Amino acid sequence: MREPVLDRHINVAQLWQLASDAARKGEKWGQRKKSVSDAMETYYAQLRRDKRGAKRWVAEVVELLGFFDLSADWRAVEKGLHLLDQADGDVTGAGAELQRLKIVPASSTKNSLFKSA
């Protein structure tokens, strides 16, 4: 059973602040993506959730966050996380829906955050 990425314990504003701060680190986009992934792993550990779900949760969240740019508002990120849960973890589908709803630009990809930082 897939663990939802968004529940009552998730502070999306804090999560996005950690991710956007981490995305500013590193010279290359791969380094920035790793920084965001590390930040999300730390955030997940603070939630004291079942560690068996950590890898999948972090991977899905990091991939979804990649569709946003640093100027995004945390409420838009929250909507994205809701869409990801509705899509049962289908990041590509959630990203397409974010584009369709014009929450992120149509040109956005799953690496936009890491390349724009």
C-alpha positions, -999 to +999 in steps of 0.1 A: +000+000+000+013+034-010+018+060+018+002+094+009+027+121+005+005+147+021-012+142+055-020+163+086+016+161+098+031+177+067+038+214+070+039+223+033+053+258+039+082+243+059+087+215+034+089+240+005+112+263+024+136+234+030+134+223-006+139+257-021+168+265+002+184+232-007+178+238-044+200+269-042+230+247-032+254+232-057+268+244-090+251+218-112+215+208-114+223+172-103+240+185-071+209+207-064+186+177-069+207+157-044+205+186-019+167+187-022+165+149-018+187+150+013+166+178+028+134+158+021+150+127+037+157+147+068+122+162+068+107+127+065+129+114+094+115+143+116+080+131+109+088+098+126+070+078+100+077+042+091+112+042+076+102+016+051+082+042+032+109+068+032+126+060-001+094+061-021+080+091-003+112+111-009+115+101-045+079+111-053+081+144-035+114+154-050+102+145-085+070+165-080+089+195-065+110+195-096+081+209-116+081+242-096+105+270-098+120+289-068+093+317-071+065+292-065+042+297-035+039+269-010+001+268-016+008+258-052+032+231-039+005+219-016-019+216-046+007+196-064+011+172-035-027+167-034-026+160-071+002+135-066-019+116-040-049+117-062-028+103-090-016+075-067+020+085-070+021+091-107+044+121-108+042+125-146+004+126-144+004+150-115+029+172-133+007+172-164-023+182-143-003+210-127+005+223-162-031+219-174-043+239-144-016+265-151-002+261-116+032+256-133+042+268-168+035+244-197+073+243-203+079+230-168+097+196-165+104+174-135+139+191-133+128+227-136+135+235-100+170+221-101+179+237-134+165+272-125+182+275-091 
